[in-house]
């Protein structure tokens, strides 16, 4: 099942006010904050030039710069003093917050969209993709999907397959990023898809789905703008999620 971010009561905060927003909405233990950003928003004042969005590497640099500025504002730190470190697997993480909690983070971008997840509970992973039939053709099903997932996929109407595949991919990628393993684990070994995925459903407090084979991990799929977002976390299924669209 897919949750639409608007139905979750998504906050909309100008980038210049993220610092004040974070100070007002103090982080509770076991909370994930998901910041969503449109890199092509011409009103954004985050040091991104319009021509920097031309080309993959420039887009990546622009996304990393924008997300680091948002992270610094959330932590109430100067842009150059964010305490980023890496765990033994090379996954980026943060030191302890002002309240003594250890913060975990994950970020992703695709084309003109970027996301940043900050967790004050367990590990977290996030991924984002624009739904596109050319990006998710039938041919990649054998690589991305488990045998059970491939059977579900082949039973779907052709017009819904790209969104379903995109959702399956972002959930798997979010799990792999949360584990800090990247593609060291083949995506087809992770069971993260069901028949009703990609269908907008009623958003409930228990929208996190536990994963077979990874009992400590939960995952959910979110729809935002033209994208689908996968979010994975190792805390309890009752973890609170706060979503924020950063605007100009």
Residue frames relative to the residue before (quaternion, step in Angstrom):
aa qw qx qy qz dx dy dz
X 1.0000 0.0000 0.0000 0.0000 0.00 0.00 0.00
X 0.2570 -0.7844 0.5530 0.1138 3.56 -1.02 0.82
X 0.2597 -0.7581 0.5822 0.1373 3.57 -0.92 0.98
X 0.3166 -0.7152 0.5900 0.2003 3.56 -0.99 0.88
X 0.4979 -0.6966 0.4201 0.3006 3.59 -0.70 1.05
X 0.5964 0.5651 -0.3779 0.4267 3.61 1.04 -0.62
X 0.6683 0.5004 -0.3074 0.4566 3.59 1.04 -0.72
X 0.6321 0.5245 -0.3369 0.4603 3.60 1.24 -0.24
X 0.5122 -0.6464 0.4235 0.3748 3.60 1.25 0.07
X 0.0779 0.8425 -0.5265 0.0835 3.56 0.94 0.94
X 0.3405 -0.7182 0.5716 0.2036 3.56 -0.93 0.96
X 0.1765 -0.7547 0.6210 0.1167 3.57 -1.18 0.62
X 0.0052 0.8290 -0.5496 0.1035 3.52 -0.46 1.30
X 0.4305 -0.6719 0.5273 0.2917 3.64 -0.84 0.89
X 0.5878 -0.6131 0.3868 0.3592 3.57 -0.98 0.81
X 0.6407 0.5350 -0.3310 0.4401 3.60 1.08 -0.64
X 0.7298 0.4205 -0.2275 0.4887 3.61 1.24 -0.34
X 0.3548 0.7531 -0.4920 0.2548 3.61 1.26 0.17
X 0.6291 0.5491 -0.3378 0.4343 3.60 0.96 -0.83
X 0.6895 0.4619 -0.2786 0.4833 3.59 0.89 -0.93
X 0.6160 0.5509 -0.3382 0.4502 3.58 1.04 -0.78
X 0.6784 0.4897 -0.2946 0.4617 3.59 0.85 -0.98
X 0.6429 0.5209 -0.3304 0.4541 3.59 1.03 -0.74
X 0.6651 0.4946 -0.3066 0.4679 3.60 1.03 -0.76
X 0.7542 0.3200 -0.1730 0.5467 3.58 0.96 -0.92
X 0.1429 -0.8353 0.5251 0.0784 3.55 0.40 1.22
X 0.4941 -0.6937 0.4516 0.2660 3.54 -0.97 0.96
X 0.2389 -0.7629 0.5874 0.1264 3.56 -0.82 1.03
X 0.5896 -0.5541 0.4303 0.4002 3.61 -1.12 0.52
X 0.8070 0.2523 -0.1923 0.4982 3.57 -0.97 0.81
X 0.5449 0.5997 -0.4031 0.4253 3.59 1.17 0.54
X 0.1686 -0.7387 0.6410 0.1227 3.55 -1.16 0.69
X 0.1423 -0.7540 0.6363 0.0797 3.56 -0.95 0.94
X 0.1145 -0.7947 0.5954 0.0266 3.57 -0.76 1.10
X 0.1356 -0.7833 0.6051 0.0429 3.57 -0.56 1.25
X 0.1076 -0.7868 0.6073 0.0240 3.57 -0.92 1.00
X 0.0640 -0.8257 0.5576 -0.0559 3.56 -0.82 1.05
X 0.2407 -0.7278 0.6241 0.1512 3.56 -1.07 0.84
X 0.3269 -0.7883 0.4879 0.1835 3.58 -0.36 1.20
X 0.6842 0.4746 -0.2942 0.4690 3.61 1.16 -0.41
X 0.4049 0.6876 -0.4944 0.3448 3.59 1.24 0.31
X 0.3298 -0.7973 0.4747 0.1739 3.58 -0.24 1.26
X 0.6250 0.5524 -0.3418 0.4329 3.60 1.23 -0.31
X 0.5264 0.6563 -0.4127 0.3490 3.58 1.21 -0.28
X 0.1667 -0.7660 0.6147 0.0869 3.53 -0.94 0.92
X 0.3559 0.7391 -0.4961 0.2845 3.55 0.29 1.26
X 0.6609 -0.5571 0.3040 0.4006 3.54 1.11 0.66
X 0.5403 0.6099 -0.4112 0.4088 3.60 1.19 0.36
X 0.2660 -0.7445 0.5886 0.1688 3.60 -0.79 0.98
X 0.6086 -0.5778 0.3948 0.3740 3.56 -1.08 0.68
X 0.6968 0.4772 -0.2941 0.4474 3.60 0.94 -0.82
X 0.5436 0.6233 -0.4103 0.3844 3.61 1.22 -0.18
X 0.6087 0.5616 -0.3571 0.4319 3.60 1.24 -0.21
X 0.5502 0.5971 -0.3996 0.4255 3.60 1.28 0.03
X 0.7977 0.2271 -0.1902 0.5253 3.56 -0.56 1.15
X 0.6022 -0.6226 0.3765 0.3286 3.53 -1.03 0.92
X 0.7144 0.4626 -0.2857 0.4405 3.58 0.77 -0.98
X 0.6343 0.5112 -0.3364 0.4725 3.57 1.04 -0.66
X 0.6310 0.5158 -0.3396 0.4695 3.59 1.01 -0.75
X 0.6435 0.5204 -0.3291 0.4548 3.56 0.97 -0.83
X 0.6600 0.4992 -0.3113 0.4672 3.59 0.93 -0.87
X 0.6461 0.5148 -0.3202 0.4637 3.58 0.99 -0.81
X 0.6559 0.5076 -0.3138 0.4622 3.58 0.96 -0.87
X 0.6672 0.4998 -0.3139 0.4544 3.60 0.86 -0.89
X 0.6513 0.5107 -0.3244 0.4580 3.58 0.96 -0.81
X 0.6734 0.4973 -0.3025 0.4558 3.58 0.87 -0.93
X 0.6822 0.4867 -0.2944 0.4594 3.59 0.90 -0.90
X 0.6346 0.5148 -0.3436 0.4627 3.59 1.03 -0.68
X 0.6289 0.5214 -0.3378 0.4674 3.60 1.05 -0.68
X 0.6471 0.4993 -0.3183 0.4803 3.58 1.00 -0.79
X 0.6362 0.5287 -0.3229 0.4598 3.59 0.97 -0.85
X 0.6571 0.5073 -0.3115 0.4624 3.59 0.90 -0.90
X 0.6565 0.5010 -0.3145 0.4681 3.58 0.96 -0.83
X 0.6371 0.5293 -0.3283 0.4541 3.59 0.98 -0.82
X 0.7318 0.4133 -0.2227 0.4940 3.58 1.01 -0.83
X 0.3734 -0.7420 0.4687 0.3005 3.59 1.34 -0.10
X 0.4925 0.6256 -0.4375 0.4179 3.54 0.94 1.01
X 0.5763 -0.5365 0.4572 0.4135 3.60 -1.19 0.31
X 0.6649 -0.5400 0.3533 0.3762 3.55 -1.18 0.69
X 0.7399 0.4359 -0.2223 0.4617 3.59 1.00 -0.82
X 0.7076 0.4761 -0.2539 0.4562 3.61 1.24 -0.10
X 0.3134 0.7403 -0.5306 0.2686 3.59 1.13 0.54
X 0.3533 -0.7887 0.4642 0.1944 3.64 -0.60 1.11
X 0.0906 0.8240 -0.5502 0.1002 3.57 0.58 1.15
X 0.0131 0.7589 -0.6509 0.0115 3.54 -1.06 0.88
X 0.3399 -0.7150 0.5575 0.2499 3.59 -1.28 -0.13
X 0.4236 -0.6877 0.5252 0.2680 3.54 -1.08 0.77
X 0.7454 -0.4150 0.2536 0.4559 3.66 -1.22 0.09
X 0.6781 0.4684 -0.2937 0.4843 3.61 1.19 -0.47
X 0.5754 -0.6071 0.3741 0.4005 3.58 1.27 -0.03
X 0.4658 0.6799 -0.4479 0.3466 3.57 1.26 0.10
X 0.4419 -0.6939 0.4879 0.2919 3.64 -0.84 0.88
X 0.0592 0.7811 -0.6195 0.0516 3.57 -1.07 0.76
X 0.4421 -0.6933 0.5169 0.2381 3.53 -1.34 0.28
X 0.5280 -0.5790 0.5013 0.3670 3.53 -1.30 0.26
X 0.7278 -0.4013 0.3046 0.4653 3.54 -1.25 -0.27
X 0.4637 -0.6652 0.5153 0.2776 3.55 -1.15 0.72
X 0.7295 -0.4283 0.3036 0.4385 3.54 -1.33 0.08
X 0.7007 0.4481 -0.2701 0.4851 3.59 1.13 -0.59
X 0.6263 -0.5792 0.3295 0.4047 3.59 1.26 0.19
X 0.5590 0.6024 -0.4024 0.4034 3.61 1.21 -0.15
X 0.4164 -0.6757 0.5467 0.2667 3.55 -1.16 0.64
X 0.2218 -0.7992 0.5509 0.0928 3.55 -0.72 1.09
X 0.1698 -0.7556 0.6270 0.0845 3.54 -1.09 0.85
X 0.0506 -0.8163 0.5746 0.0298 3.58 -1.08 0.56
X 0.0307 -0.7514 0.6581 0.0374 3.49 -1.37 0.33
X 0.0416 -0.8020 0.5956 0.0173 3.59 -1.06 0.66
X 0.0273 -0.7815 0.6233 -0.0035 3.54 -1.28 0.43
X 0.0419 -0.7813 0.6196 0.0621 3.55 -1.24 0.34
X 0.0101 0.7604 -0.6486 -0.0319 3.54 -1.32 0.36
X 0.8278 -0.0420 -0.0264 0.5588 3.54 -0.73 1.08
X 0.8182 -0.2396 0.1683 0.4948 3.61 -0.67 -1.05
X 0.6297 0.5224 -0.3340 0.4680 3.61 1.23 0.28
X 0.0071 -0.7881 0.6154 -0.0098 3.57 -1.11 0.73
X 0.1086 -0.7878 0.6046 0.0451 3.57 -1.17 0.65
X 0.1014 -0.7642 0.6359 0.0375 3.53 -1.23 0.68
X 0.0931 -0.7873 0.6088 0.0298 3.59 -0.78 1.06
X 0.0650 -0.7758 0.6276 0.0090 3.57 -0.91 1.01
X 0.1018 -0.8172 0.5673 0.0044 3.57 -0.69 1.13
X 0.2133 -0.7623 0.5975 0.1282 3.56 -0.99 0.87
X 0.6189 0.5015 -0.3502 0.4928 3.56 1.29 0.31
X 0.8288 -0.1222 0.1222 0.5321 3.55 -0.50 -1.20
X 0.7525 -0.3272 0.2959 0.4890 3.51 -1.31 -0.39
X 0.1140 -0.7926 0.5971 0.0478 3.58 -1.19 0.54
X 0.0242 -0.7727 0.6339 0.0225 3.54 -1.19 0.61
X 0.0420 -0.8011 0.5970 0.0019 3.59 -1.03 0.76
X 0.0228 0.7698 -0.6379 -0.0039 3.54 -1.20 0.60
X 0.1268 -0.7895 0.5994 0.0356 3.56 -1.20 0.58
X 0.0201 0.7828 -0.6214 0.0262 3.56 -1.08 0.78
X 0.3995 -0.6319 0.6005 0.2837 3.53 -1.28 0.52
X 0.4212 -0.7079 0.5037 0.2603 3.59 -0.84 0.97
X 0.1631 0.7823 -0.5686 0.1953 3.55 -0.56 1.22
X 0.4587 -0.7080 0.4619 0.2737 3.59 -0.71 1.05
X 0.6347 0.5299 -0.3383 0.4493 3.61 1.07 -0.66
X 0.6579 0.5112 -0.3004 0.4643 3.58 1.12 -0.69
X 0.8003 0.2022 -0.0807 0.5587 3.60 1.08 -0.71
X 0.0529 0.8193 -0.5660 0.0746 3.60 0.46 1.20
X 0.7007 -0.4711 0.3342 0.4188 3.56 -1.30 0.31
X 0.6179 0.6147 -0.3464 0.3468 3.57 1.02 -0.80
X 0.6934 0.4828 -0.3058 0.4389 3.62 1.06 -0.51
X 0.4046 0.7326 -0.4691 0.2822 3.59 1.26 -0.02
X 0.6631 0.5209 -0.3157 0.4351 3.60 0.94 -0.84
X 0.6753 0.4806 -0.2902 0.4784 3.60 1.17 -0.53
X 0.7705 0.4047 -0.1962 0.4516 3.59 0.85 -0.97
X 0.7820 0.3880 -0.1674 0.4581 3.57 0.98 -0.85
X 0.4900 -0.6209 0.5270 0.3109 3.53 -1.24 0.59
X 0.6822 -0.4677 0.3316 0.4537 3.65 -1.16 0.24
X 0.6574 0.4952 -0.3242 0.4663 3.63 0.93 -0.80
X 0.6627 0.5025 -0.3034 0.4650 3.60 0.97 -0.85
X 0.6242 0.5310 -0.3480 0.4553 3.59 1.05 -0.69
X 0.6271 0.5202 -0.3437 0.4670 3.60 1.03 -0.67
X 0.6391 0.5089 -0.3247 0.4765 3.59 0.98 -0.81
X 0.6580 0.5341 -0.3053 0.4342 3.56 0.92 -0.94
X 0.6972 0.4885 -0.2819 0.4426 3.58 0.85 -0.92
X 0.6419 0.5141 -0.3244 0.4674 3.58 1.23 -0.36
X 0.5724 0.6148 -0.3729 0.3940 3.59 1.27 -0.20
X 0.5421 -0.5719 0.4861 0.3778 3.60 -1.19 0.45
X 0.6233 -0.5914 0.3632 0.3603 3.57 -1.04 0.79
X 0.6742 0.5337 -0.3162 0.4007 3.60 0.96 -0.80
X 0.7220 0.4127 -0.2637 0.4888 3.63 1.13 -0.41
X 0.4644 0.7190 -0.4299 0.2873 3.59 1.23 -0.20
X 0.6535 0.5169 -0.3580 0.4215 3.68 0.80 -0.77
X 0.6688 0.4796 -0.3142 0.4732 3.63 0.89 -0.83
X 0.6452 0.5168 -0.3290 0.4565 3.60 0.95 -0.83
X 0.6671 0.4928 -0.3006 0.4710 3.59 0.93 -0.89
X 0.6346 0.5236 -0.3349 0.4592 3.59 0.98 -0.83
X 0.6547 0.5123 -0.3110 0.4607 3.58 0.98 -0.82
X 0.6413 0.5143 -0.3227 0.4691 3.57 0.97 -0.84
X 0.6671 0.5106 -0.3093 0.4457 3.58 0.94 -0.89
X 0.7019 0.4627 -0.3099 0.4441 3.64 0.73 -0.93
X 0.6131 0.5248 -0.3649 0.4642 3.61 1.07 -0.56
X 0.6683 0.4927 -0.3054 0.4663 3.59 0.89 -0.90
X 0.6645 0.5018 -0.3041 0.4627 3.58 0.92 -0.90
X 0.6262 0.5285 -0.3402 0.4613 3.60 1.02 -0.76
X 0.6434 0.5142 -0.3202 0.4681 3.59 0.98 -0.82
X 0.6740 0.4979 -0.2984 0.4570 3.58 0.87 -0.94
X 0.6568 0.4884 -0.3109 0.4831 3.59 1.02 -0.77
X 0.6324 0.5289 -0.3333 0.4575 3.58 1.03 -0.73
X 0.6731 0.4779 -0.2791 0.4905 3.56 1.06 -0.76
X 0.3915 -0.7257 0.4751 0.3072 3.58 1.22 -0.44
X 0.5437 0.6504 -0.3804 0.3697 3.58 1.20 0.42
X 0.2920 -0.7684 0.5246 0.2217 3.62 1.17 -0.32
X 0.7626 -0.3351 0.2618 0.4874 3.56 -0.99 -0.83
X 0.3008 0.7284 -0.5444 0.2873 3.59 1.11 0.63
X 0.7031 0.3263 -0.2255 0.5902 3.59 1.25 -0.46
X 0.4300 -0.6944 0.4986 0.2902 3.66 -0.67 0.95
X 0.5315 -0.6597 0.4218 0.3231 3.64 -0.81 0.92
X 0.6257 0.5690 -0.3468 0.4056 3.59 1.04 -0.69
X 0.6190 0.5495 -0.3511 0.4377 3.62 1.21 -0.32
X 0.6648 0.4747 -0.2978 0.4940 3.60 1.25 -0.24
X 0.2471 -0.7589 0.5891 0.1266 3.57 -0.76 1.08
X 0.1737 0.8183 -0.5244 0.1589 3.59 -0.34 1.22
X 0.6844 0.4792 -0.2740 0.4764 3.61 1.23 0.13
X 0.1020 -0.7630 0.6358 0.0555 3.52 -1.23 0.68
X 0.7043 -0.4972 0.3006 0.4079 3.57 -1.25 0.37
X 0.7382 0.4242 -0.2466 0.4630 3.63 0.99 -0.76
X 0.3783 0.7250 -0.4997 0.2855 3.62 1.18 0.19
X 0.7519 0.3403 -0.2841 0.4880 3.54 -1.07 0.81
X 0.6061 0.5175 -0.3539 0.4895 3.57 1.33 -0.05
X 0.4045 -0.7030 0.5223 0.2634 3.58 -0.78 0.97
X 0.0099 -0.8140 0.5799 -0.0317 3.54 -0.74 1.07
X 0.6729 -0.4597 0.3714 0.4449 3.52 -1.31 0.04
X 0.3667 -0.7398 0.5262 0.2033 3.56 -0.80 1.05
X 0.0055 -0.8012 0.5972 -0.0379 3.57 -0.79 1.03
X 0.6697 -0.5090 0.3560 0.4071 3.54 -1.29 0.28
X 0.7324 0.3955 -0.2365 0.5013 3.59 1.14 -0.51
X 0.2275 0.8105 -0.5096 0.1781 3.59 1.04 0.75
X 0.5278 0.6021 -0.4248 0.4224 3.60 1.24 -0.19
X 0.2003 -0.7786 0.5866 0.0979 3.57 -0.96 0.89
X 0.3842 -0.7062 0.5490 0.2287 3.56 -0.83 1.01
X 0.3378 -0.7682 0.5201 0.1590 3.55 -1.11 0.75
X 0.4329 -0.6699 0.5288 0.2902 3.59 -0.92 0.83
X 0.7858 0.2885 -0.2309 0.4960 3.55 -0.92 0.91
X 0.7518 0.2005 -0.1434 0.6116 3.60 1.26 -0.31
X 0.1058 -0.8779 0.4613 0.0719 3.60 0.60 1.15
X 0.6638 0.5052 -0.3204 0.4489 3.62 1.12 -0.46
X 0.6947 0.5013 -0.2565 0.4476 3.57 1.23 -0.35
X 0.1013 -0.7556 0.6448 0.0558 3.53 -1.22 0.72
X 0.1318 -0.7955 0.5900 0.0407 3.55 -1.16 0.62
X 0.0139 0.7762 -0.6296 -0.0300 3.54 -1.24 0.44
X 0.3356 -0.7266 0.5723 0.1784 3.52 -1.31 0.51
X 0.1064 -0.8058 0.5826 0.0032 3.56 -0.92 0.98
X 0.2493 -0.7477 0.5957 0.1551 3.58 -1.08 0.74
X 0.1087 0.7773 -0.6120 0.0971 3.55 -0.90 0.98
X 0.8244 -0.0362 -0.0287 0.5641 3.56 -0.78 1.10
X 0.7779 -0.2872 0.2241 0.5120 3.61 -0.79 -0.98
X 0.6177 0.5840 -0.3184 0.4195 3.58 1.27 0.20
X 0.2399 -0.6843 0.6522 0.2208 3.46 -1.47 0.06
X 0.1816 -0.7920 0.5807 0.0502 3.57 -0.94 1.01
X 0.1703 -0.7491 0.6305 0.1111 3.55 -1.04 0.84
X 0.0405 -0.7939 0.6064 -0.0175 3.56 -0.90 0.96
X 0.0323 -0.8008 0.5973 -0.0303 3.58 -0.78 1.09
X 0.0325 0.8038 -0.5923 0.0443 3.57 -1.05 0.73
X 0.4067 -0.7404 0.4965 0.1997 3.55 -1.17 0.71
X 0.5039 0.6389 -0.4352 0.3853 3.59 1.23 0.27
X 0.7257 -0.3988 0.2996 0.4740 3.60 -1.25 -0.24
X 0.6151 -0.5659 0.3913 0.3850 3.63 -1.15 0.46
X 0.6274 0.5487 -0.3328 0.4411 3.59 1.25 -0.31
X 0.3533 0.7568 -0.4942 0.2410 3.63 1.23 0.05
X 0.4171 -0.7171 0.5112 0.2246 3.55 -1.03 0.87
X 0.1543 -0.7813 0.6006 0.0706 3.58 -1.01 0.87
X 0.0792 -0.7688 0.6341 0.0234 3.56 -0.88 1.04
X 0.1319 -0.8137 0.5644 0.0444 3.60 -0.74 1.04
X 0.0726 -0.8021 0.5918 -0.0331 3.55 -0.96 0.99
X 0.1708 -0.7397 0.6402 0.1174 3.56 -0.91 0.94
X 0.2505 -0.7715 0.5707 0.1282 3.56 -0.65 1.15
X 0.1003 -0.8244 0.5570 -0.0093 3.54 -0.67 1.17
X 0.5928 -0.5479 0.4446 0.3882 3.52 -1.35 0.00
